[in-house]
């Protein structure tokens, strides 16, 4: 967060037009002195001259720097020194007093110094120094070093919010989750639209090189701030830097010789190492992902082969089952035909049997009726004493019954 009193002193509400393009900064009044940069622009001969004559073999004695005894001294060193980076030992940093009563004075100091920081060189140095200590500031620890670093970060954040590049992005500076997302490419585009009038300086004091330096410092400041806020990882930092600066700065179409010369002449192997390590890790992760996908593809192919085999076997089993079903269907049709024929035969047989039975019954009834009459006559003759007549009637009846029994046996196939 911005320091409370200093923020009230430095934060002027943007106008209604401050939504997409930078406008003239209220905190950057027009001035006539040369634009301050993070590098010493004097040549070696100019630094070696004394009284108009170049001194060879002997350097002019530099006045001793006053010791840094407070946060204010360290802030002045960042904005007024020509050194590219801020160098102050951590063991001395923890001895600097950090009290709430100094917030307003420190905010006023940053407001004054930031007005002359057209290219954000001093603000970048503050943020780079805070990050270079390697201390996580989001854990709420209240050690002397943490307190000093948080104070420096807040002052740098206030200075960023004052600059025309970031004036309409104060909400996003404070809260990375606020939309729309503030990316390095957006910051680059805003920085390249800033004019000398926006900064309140003459045109000849803000040339193309200064504008490009402002873009680089603004991108670096945002990237470091996001790292301090734990919103960007190293990979995101590298991605944003590459998208906004490195990709366009890389020479195109050069041969291996010139590329080797450029890389070999680099004085920052640690930075190259970090970038390469990040890309190596990303490539290794991609290789692992590719290997996993290839393994999954092989497994899928194997499953496909197995499924194809199972499908063919199932199709063969289905064809055999269909053949058996057709055979069973044909057998059922045949049996149904036989059953219908058998039923028809049984109907005929039943009709014949009924006819035969009726014929047989009629014959037996007739036979038995005749024999009953004959036996009745024999009984009558026997009662009247005509035995010979009775015997004749009995013989005739027995003979007739025996013949009927023989006929019945012959009709039954010889069964008794």
WOZI-V511610 format. One record per residue. PSI is psi in whole degrees, -180 to 180 (NA if undefined). NEAR is the number of other C-alpha atoms within 8 Angstrom. Layout:
((PSI NEAR) (PSI NEAR))
//
This chain:
((153 5) (144 10) (137 12) (-58 8) (-41 9) (-36 15) (-39 11) (-33 8) (-31 9) (-26 12) (105 8) (134 7) (136 4) (156 8) (173 5) (-20 5) (-4 7) (67 11) (-36 6) (-28 6) (144 8) (144 13) (178 8) (130 10) (132 12) (-24 6) (7 9) (78 13) (152 10) (135 9) (166 7) (-12 7) (164 5) (149 5) (132 9) (136 9) (167 9) (-4 11) (151 7) (118 7) (-7 4) (142 6) (168 6) (-34 6) (-36 7) (-37 8) (-21 7) (-7 11) (149 10) (118 8) (28 4) (-4 5) (131 6) (131 9) (128 9) (131 6) (-4 4) (131 5) (146 7) (142 6) (130 4) (139 4) (142 4) (136 4) (141 4) (144 4) (150 4) (115 6) (-4 7) (168 8) (-38 12) (-42 8) (-41 9) (-37 10) (-43 11) (-41 10) (-40 9) (-42 13) (-27 13) (-19 7) (147 8) (-3 8) (147 8) (-38 7) (159 9) (128 11) (110 5) (122 6) (146 6) (-35 8) (-24 6) (-32 8) (-41 10) (-12 10) (-10 7) (134 10) (137 8) (102 10) (151 6) (-28 5) (-18 5) (-5 8) (-46 12) (-45 11) (-40 8) (-38 12) (-41 16) (-39 11) (-46 9) (-39 13) (-43 12) (-45 8) (-36 10) (-25 15) (-28 10) (0 9) (68 14) (-34 12) (8 13) (24 12) (-46 14) (-42 12) (-42 15) (-42 13) (-39 13) (-49 14) (-40 14) (-38 12) (-44 11) (-46 11) (-33 10) (-17 6) (-18 7) (29 6) (120 6) (125 6) (1 11) (9 7) (-5 5) (13 5) (142 6) (45 6) (161 6) (-40 9) (-46 9) (-43 11) (-43 10) (-42 14) (-39 10) (-38 9) (-43 9) (-42 13) (-44 11) (-38 11) (-41 13) (-38 13) (-39 11) (-41 15) (-39 12) (-45 11) (-23 13) (-24 14) (145 13) (-29 14) (-39 11) (2 11) (-36 13) (4 12) (23 9) (-40 9) (-42 8) (-32 13) (-44 9) (-38 8) (104 7) (-20 11) (-12 6) (140 8) (162 7) (159 5) (134 8) (110 10) (167 7) (-35 13) (-38 10) (-44 8) (-42 14) (-46 13) (-41 9) (-42 11) (-37 12) (-14 9) (-11 8) (137 13) (168 8) (-34 11) (-40 10) (-36 13) (-13 14) (32 12) (161 14) (155 11) (-39 9) (-5 5) (2 11) (85 13) (-175 8) (-39 6) (-40 7) (-39 9) (-40 13) (-37 9) (-39 9) (-43 13) (-44 14) (-44 10) (-37 12) (-44 15) (-46 14) (-40 10) (-46 12) (-44 9) (-44 13) (-41 11) (-44 9) (-34 11) (-42 12) (-33 11) (1 9) (31 8) (-31 8) (138 11) (176 8) (-40 8) (-42 8) (-41 8) (-49 11) (-41 9) (-47 8) (-42 12) (-40 13) (-43 9) (-36 11) (-32 12) (-58 9) (-43 9) (-40 8) (-25 8) (-21 6) (130 6) (140 6) (143 4) (23 4) (155 8) (177 6) (-30 6) (-49 7) (-37 8) (-44 9) (-38 8) (-44 8) (-45 8) (-41 7) (-29 6) (-5 6) (135 7) (12 4) (66 6) (-27 7) (-40 6) (-46 7) (-39 8) (-43 8) (-45 8) (-46 9) (-41 8) (-41 8) (-47 10) (-36 8) (-43 8) (-41 8) (-41 8) (-43 8) (-41 8) (-41 8) (-40 8) (-43 8) (-41 8) (-42 8) (-44 8) (-42 8) (-44 8) (-39 8) (-42 8) (-44 8) (-36 8) (-42 8) (-45 8) (-40 8) (-41 8) (-43 8) (-42 8) (-38 8) (-42 8) (-46 8) (-43 8) (-38 8) (-44 8) (-46 8) (-37 8) (-42 8) (-44 8) (-41 8) (-39 8) (-41 8) (-43 8) (-39 8) (-41 8) (-42 8) (-41 8) (-39 8) (-40 8) (-44 8) (-40 8) (-41 8) (-41 8) (-44 8) (-40 8) (-43 8) (-42 8) (-40 8) (-42 8) (-44 8) (-47 8) (-38 8) (-40 8) (-44 8) (-41 8) (-43 8) (-42 8) (-42 8) (-40 8) (-42 8) (-43 8) (-41 8) (-35 8) (-45 8) (-46 8) (-41 8) (-40 8) (-43 8) (-41 8) (-39 8) (-40 8) (-44 8) (-42 8) (-43 8) (-39 8) (-46 8) (-42 8) (-44 8) (-43 8) (-45 8) (-43 8) (-44 8) (-44 8) (-50 10) (-37 8) (-42 8) (-41 8) (-33 11) (-41 8) (-44 8) (-42 11) (-33 11) (-43 8) (-39 10) (-42 14) (-39 9) (-42 9) (-40 12) (-36 11) (-28 7) (7 6) (13 6) (76 9) (-43 8) (-37 6) (-41 10) (-42 14) (-40 9) (-44 9) (-40 12) (-44 11) (-45 8) (-40 8) (-43 11) (-40 8) (-43 8) (-41 9) (-39 10) (-42 8) (-40 8) (-39 9) (-41 8) (-40 8) (-40 8) (-40 8) (-45 11) (-36 9) (-28 7) (8 7) (29 6) (3 7) (139 6) (NA 3))
//
